[in-house]
Amino acid sequence: MKRTFAAGIAGFAALLLASSAMAGEAKVFETKSAINNLSTVMVDGGKARDLTVGLGSGAYRRPGDPANMFYAVSDRGPNFVCGDVQDVLGVAEDVVCKGKKVRIYPTPDYSPSIYTIFLNDDGSFDIKDVITIKDQNGVPLTGLTNKLTVAKTEKPVDANGNPLEQSVSSIDAEGIIRLADGSYWIGEENGPSVLHVAADGTVNERIVPAGSEKDFEGAAYKVSGGLPAILVTRQTNRGIESMAVSPDETKLYFMVQNPLANPNADAYKAAKNTRLFVYDRVAEKLTGEYIYQLDDPQTFRNDPSKKQNAPRISEVLALGNDRLLVLERTDKTTKLHEIKLDGATNILATRWDDMSTSPSLEQENDLSKIDLVAVNKTLRFDSADYPEAPNKLEGLAIMGNGALAMINDNDFGIKGDPTKVILIEGLVQADKF
């Protein structure tokens, strides 16, 4: 079977509604929108690097929205580690990092934003309605790291190696949904945290791990400690990178990208057990915490690895009540697993949320030894079967006829990768879309 859409379908609406399309057929979209162009960065003695907007950290289409439209969210902005300095800027690592372990932000004023994406029948997509995420005073947030004392964090510098000031308000937006009332919920990686954001992009509330609230004092928005305290042990740059909502909008779902560094980084590197949370919007509290076991890293066919921390979770999409699609990926391979919470152990507020528990949940990959049951997984998609699929897929949205749109995070074009959307029909069945 050829995995391309039939040619000659007139108009995107007709393409979406065509009943003749076969399951597994794919179409790839790219953009020429000027909004996608961010800036050009260059340092003395280096090379020019053209940056684009990293649109695809998360995605969502709200039921009732136009059939060819979805929302996307960007993360903290262009950033890279010292090991990438030579490739990105064309100068030696020490010129920028100066022997220190830092993270480089070449455009430190960039504000994480929400974008509206429209897919066109000619294989292009348009970017419209950019909403900057901001505090209660209307000040746009940056993506620079928070000055954390409870959780670990990174020290930011600009492209010339000059130290940048950390912020209590900054966020690393990674997952997004939009409710019927127009507001958004966003999964945030650095804190880690989840945010409720008004329709105009104003942060109404940021929910952080209990006990870490003081690290966000002075933020011009409400901060509450509604997440388990144990989440401060997340590995750096491995926080919350997903957000989903049940069809009736009563429940939010989000996951930690990788197992926690609990009690240390060695446990994180070897662990398979990451955590999926259920938040009751009516009661305004967590009601569930479940175990999701990451796949064997050798099964990611485009880039098999011996490192158990190579696989990670980058998106969750609700297909029904407590029925989810989980995006599990490495750098070059993406898998989609359908899961159901029914039958899995709810570990919320048990000893597995206590940092003093030893051995920790992250130190026991054989759950049968501790009488716990992880969520059951059914593979629905493997990008190794689709050579046209971009690397680092991170956003999922169900389009107007049930086709699944996946968008990649191109890391703002730091390594020259474009943003692409791949649309595939027949992969999943949702209760409504």
C-alpha positions in Angstrom: 0.0 0.0 0.0 1.4 3.4 -0.9 1.4 5.8 2.1 0.5 9.0 0.3 -2.8 10.8 -0.1 -4.6 10.4 -3.4 -3.8 13.3 -5.7 -6.3 15.6 -7.1 -8.6 16.0 -4.0 -9.9 19.5 -4.3 -9.8 21.6 -1.1 -8.6 20.6 2.4 -12.1 20.0 3.7 -12.7 17.5 0.9 -9.4 15.9 1.8 -10.4 15.5 5.4 -13.8 14.1 4.7 -12.8 11.7 1.9 -13.9 8.3 2.9 -11.7 6.5 0.4 -8.5 7.3 2.2 -6.9 4.2 3.6 -5.6 3.8 7.2 -2.0 4.6 7.5 -1.8 7.0 4.5 0.3 10.1 5.2 0.8 13.6 4.1 3.6 16.0 5.2 3.1 19.8 5.5 5.7 22.6 5.7 5.3 26.3 6.0 6.6 29.4 4.2 4.9 31.8 6.7 7.1 34.8 7.6 6.0 34.4 11.2 8.2 31.3 11.2 11.4 33.3 10.8 12.9 34.3 14.2 16.4 35.8 13.8 19.9 35.3 12.6 22.6 34.7 15.3 26.3 35.2 14.9 29.3 35.7 17.2 32.7 37.1 16.4 34.7 34.7 14.4 31.8 32.3 13.9 29.1 31.6 11.3 25.6 32.9 10.8 22.8 30.7 12.0 19.3 31.4 10.9 16.7 30.5 13.5 13.0 29.7 13.1 10.2 29.4 15.6 10.0 26.1 17.4 6.3 25.6 17.1 5.8 22.0 17.9 6.5 21.4 21.6 2.8 20.6 22.1 -0.4 20.6 20.1 -4.2 20.3 20.5 -7.4 20.7 18.5 -10.5 21.6 20.4 -13.7 19.8 19.3 -15.8 22.2 17.1 -12.8 24.1 15.8 -12.2 24.3 12.0 -11.4 20.9 10.6 -7.9 21.9 9.4 -6.8 23.9 12.5 -5.0 23.2 15.7 -3.1 25.0 18.4 0.6 24.6 19.0 2.9 25.9 21.7 6.6 26.8 21.7 9.0 26.0 24.5 11.6 28.3 26.2 13.2 29.4 22.9 16.5 28.6 21.2 18.9 26.9 23.6 21.7 24.4 23.4 24.5 22.9 25.5 28.2 23.6 25.4 28.8 20.5 23.3 26.8 22.0 20.4 28.6 25.4 20.3 31.0 24.4 17.5 28.2 23.1 15.3 25.8 25.9 15.9 28.0 29.0 16.2 31.2 27.9 14.5 33.5 28.8 17.3 35.2 26.6 19.9 33.2 25.5 23.0 35.4 27.4 25.4 34.8 30.7 23.6 31.2 30.7 24.9 31.2 28.3 27.8 34.6 29.3 29.3 35.0 26.0 31.0 31.7 26.2 32.8 28.6 23.9 32.5 26.0 26.3 31.2 23.2 26.4 28.7 23.3 28.9 25.8 20.3 31.1 25.0 21.1 33.0 21.8 17.7 34.9 21.8 17.1 35.3 25.6 14.2 37.7 25.2 12.0 35.2 23.3 8.7 34.5 25.0 7.0 31.1 24.9 3.8 31.5 22.8 0.7 29.9 21.5 0.2 29.6 17.7 -2.8 28.7 15.6 -1.9 26.3 12.7 -4.0 25.9 9.5 -3.2 23.0 7.2 -3.7 23.6 3.5 -4.5 21.1 0.8 -1.3 22.0 -1.1 0.9 20.5 1.6 1.7 23.8 3.3 0.5 25.2 6.6 -0.1 28.8 7.8 0.7 30.2 11.2 -1.8 32.7 12.6 -3.0 34.3 15.9 0.2 34.3 17.9 -0.5 34.7 21.7 2.4 35.5 23.9 2.3 34.0 27.4 2.5 36.7 30.0 2.1 37.5 33.7 -0.8 39.3 35.4 0.9 42.7 34.6 0.9 41.9 30.9 4.7 41.4 30.9 5.7 38.6 28.5 7.4 35.7 30.2 10.8 34.5 29.0 12.0 30.9 28.8 15.1 31.4 30.9 15.4 29.0 33.9 13.9 29.7 37.2 16.3 30.3 40.1 15.4 27.1 41.9 16.8 26.0 45.2 14.7 22.9 45.9 14.9 21.4 42.4 18.1 21.4 40.2 18.3 23.9 37.4 20.7 25.2 34.7 22.7 28.4 34.5 21.8 30.4 31.3 24.3 32.5 29.2 23.9 34.4 25.9 25.6 33.5 22.7 28.8 35.4 23.8 28.9 33.5 27.1 27.6 36.4 29.2 25.5 35.3 32.3 21.8 35.8 32.0 19.6 36.6 34.9 17.2 33.8 36.0 13.5 34.6 36.6 10.9 33.5 39.1 8.2 33.8 36.4 9.8 32.2 33.4 8.4 28.9 31.9 9.4 26.1 29.6 6.0 25.4 28.0 5.8 21.9 26.5 2.2 20.6 26.4 -1.1 22.4 25.7 -4.9 21.9 25.6 -7.7 24.5 25.2 -11.0 24.3 27.0 -14.5 25.3 25.8 -14.2 28.5 27.8 -11.2 29.6 25.8 -8.6 29.1 28.5 -5.5 26.9 28.2 -3.7 24.4 30.4 0.0 24.0 29.8 2.5 21.4 30.9 5.8 23.0 32.0 9.1 21.3 32.1 11.5 23.3 34.2 9.6 23.7 37.5 8.1 21.2 36.8 4.6 22.6 36.9 1.3 22.9 35.2 -0.3 26.3 34.3 -3.8 27.6 33.8 -3.6 30.4 31.2 -6.4 32.8 30.1 -7.5 33.1 26.5 -5.3 36.1 26.0 -2.2 34.3 27.3 -2.2 35.6 30.9 -1.1 33.1 33.5 -3.9 32.7 36.0 -2.1 30.0 38.2 1.0 27.9 38.2 0.8 24.6 40.2 4.2 23.5 41.4 5.5 20.7 43.7 4.6 21.1 47.3 7.4 22.7 49.2 8.9 24.5 46.3 6.5 27.5 46.3 9.1 29.9 47.8 11.2 29.5 44.7 8.5 31.3 42.8 7.8 34.1 45.2 7.6 37.4 43.3 6.0 35.9 40.2 3.2 38.1 39.0 0.7 35.3 39.0 -0.8 32.9 41.6 1.5 30.0 42.6 0.2 26.9 44.5 1.9 23.7 45.7 -0.6 21.2 44.3 1.8 18.6 42.9 3.6 15.9 44.9 6.7 17.2 46.5 8.7 14.2 45.0 8.5 15.9 41.6 11.4 18.2 42.5 13.6 15.2 42.0 13.0 15.3 38.3 16.1 15.1 36.2 17.1 18.5 34.8 15.3 19.1 31.4 13.1 16.0 32.1 10.0 17.6 33.7 6.4 17.7 32.5 6.2 17.7 28.7 2.6 16.9 28.0 -1.0 17.8 28.7 -4.4 16.2 27.8 -8.0 16.7 28.7 -10.9 14.2 28.9 -13.8 14.7 26.4 -16.0 16.2 29.1 -13.2 18.5 30.3 -13.4 17.3 33.9 -10.0 15.7 34.0 -6.5 16.8 32.9 -3.7 14.2 32.3 0.0 14.9 32.2 3.2 12.9 32.6 6.8 13.3 33.7 9.0 13.0 30.7 11.3 10.5 32.3 11.6 8.6 35.5 12.6 10.8 38.4 16.2 11.1 39.6 15.0 9.5 42.8 17.1 9.1 44.9 19.8 10.1 42.4 20.8 10.4 38.7 21.9 6.8 38.6 18.4 5.7 39.4 17.0 7.9 36.7 19.4 6.5 34.1 18.4 2.9 34.7 14.6 3.4 35.5 11.7 2.5 33.3 8.9 3.8 35.6 7.6 7.3 34.9 4.5 8.9 36.4 1.2 9.8 34.9 -1.1 12.2 36.8 -4.9 12.8 36.7 -6.1 16.3 37.9 -9.8 16.8 38.7 -10.7 20.3 37.5 -13.9 20.4 39.6 -12.2 19.4 42.8 -9.1 21.3 41.8 -6.8 18.6 43.0 -4.9 15.5 41.8 -7.0 12.3 42.0 -4.7 9.8 40.3 -1.1 8.8 39.8 -0.2 5.8 37.6 3.0 4.1 36.4 3.9 4.1 32.8 6.9 1.8 31.9 9.1 3.1 29.1 10.0 0.7 26.2 13.3 -1.1 25.9 15.7 1.5 24.2 16.8 -1.2 21.7 13.3 -1.3 20.2 13.5 2.3 18.8 14.5 1.2 15.3 15.9 4.4 13.8 18.3 4.9 16.7 18.5 1.9 19.0 20.4 2.5 22.2 21.6 0.7 25.4 20.6 3.7 27.5 17.3 3.3 29.3 17.0 7.1 29.6 17.0 7.5 25.8 13.2 7.0 25.5 11.1 9.8 26.9 7.4 11.0 26.9 6.7 14.1 24.9 2.9 14.2 24.6 -0.3 12.7 25.9 -3.6 12.9 24.0 -7.0 11.8 25.4 -9.0 9.4 23.2 -11.7 9.0 25.8 -12.3 9.0 29.5 -9.1 7.5 31.0 -8.1 6.3 27.6 -5.0 8.0 26.3 -2.5 8.1 23.4 1.1 8.4 24.7 3.9 9.7 22.5 7.1 7.9 23.5 10.2 8.8 21.6 14.0 8.9 21.2 15.8 11.5 19.1 15.0 9.8 15.8 12.1 7.3 16.5 8.6 8.1 17.7 6.1 5.5 19.0 2.5 6.0 19.9 1.0 3.7 22.5 -2.7 3.6 23.5 -3.2 3.1 27.2 -6.1 2.7 29.6 -6.0 3.5 33.3 -8.4 0.8 34.2 -6.6 -2.0 36.0 -3.5 0.0 36.8 -2.5 0.8 40.4 -3.2 4.3 41.7 -0.2 5.2 43.7 -1.2 8.8 44.6 -0.3 9.8 48.2 1.2 6.3 48.9 4.7 5.5 50.0 5.9 5.8 46.4 5.4 9.6 46.7 7.6 9.7 49.8 11.2 10.6 49.0 12.4 8.5 52.0 11.0 5.3 50.5 13.9 2.9 49.7 14.3 1.3 47.3 12.3 4.0 45.4 9.8 3.3 42.6 12.5 4.3 40.2 14.8 1.6 41.5 12.4 -1.3 40.9 11.7 -2.0 37.2 10.0 -5.4 38.1 6.7 -4.1 39.5 5.5 -7.6 40.3 8.0 -7.6 43.2 6.2 -4.7 44.9 2.6 -5.6 43.9 2.1 -2.7 41.5 0.5 -2.8 38.1 1.5 -0.3 35.3 -0.8 0.9 32.6 -1.2 -1.5 29.7 0.2 -0.3 26.4 -0.9 -1.1 22.8 1.4 0.2 20.0 -0.5 2.2 17.4 2.3 3.9 15.4 6.1 3.6 14.9 7.8 6.3 12.9 10.3 3.8 11.7 7.6 2.6 9.3 7.3 6.2 7.9 10.6 7.5 6.4 8.9 10.8 5.6 8.2 11.4 9.3 10.4 14.1 10.9 12.5 13.5 14.0 11.5 14.7 17.4 7.8 14.6 17.0 6.3 16.2 20.1 2.7 17.5 19.4 -0.5 15.5 18.7 -3.9 16.8 17.5 -7.0 15.0 16.2 -8.3 16.8 13.1 -11.8 17.2 11.8 -12.3 13.7 10.5 -10.3 11.9 13.1 -7.0 12.0 11.2 -4.0 12.4 13.5 -1.7 15.4 13.1 1.8 15.2 14.5 4.2 18.1 14.7 7.9 18.1 15.4 9.9 20.4 17.7 12.6 21.6 15.4 14.5 23.2 18.3 14.1 26.6 16.6 16.2 25.5 13.7 19.4 25.4 15.7 20.6 22.4 13.6 18.8 23.4 10.4 15.7 21.2 10.8 12.4 22.6 9.6 9.1 22.3 11.4 6.9 19.7 9.7 3.4 18.3 10.3 2.6 14.7 9.3 -1.1 13.8 9.0 -2.2 10.2 9.1 -5.7 8.7 8.9 -7.0 5.6 10.6 -4.4 5.3 13.4 -6.7 5.9 16.4 -10.4 6.0 17.3 -11.4 8.8 19.6 -14.7 9.2 21.4 -15.1 12.6 19.8 -12.9 15.2 18.1 
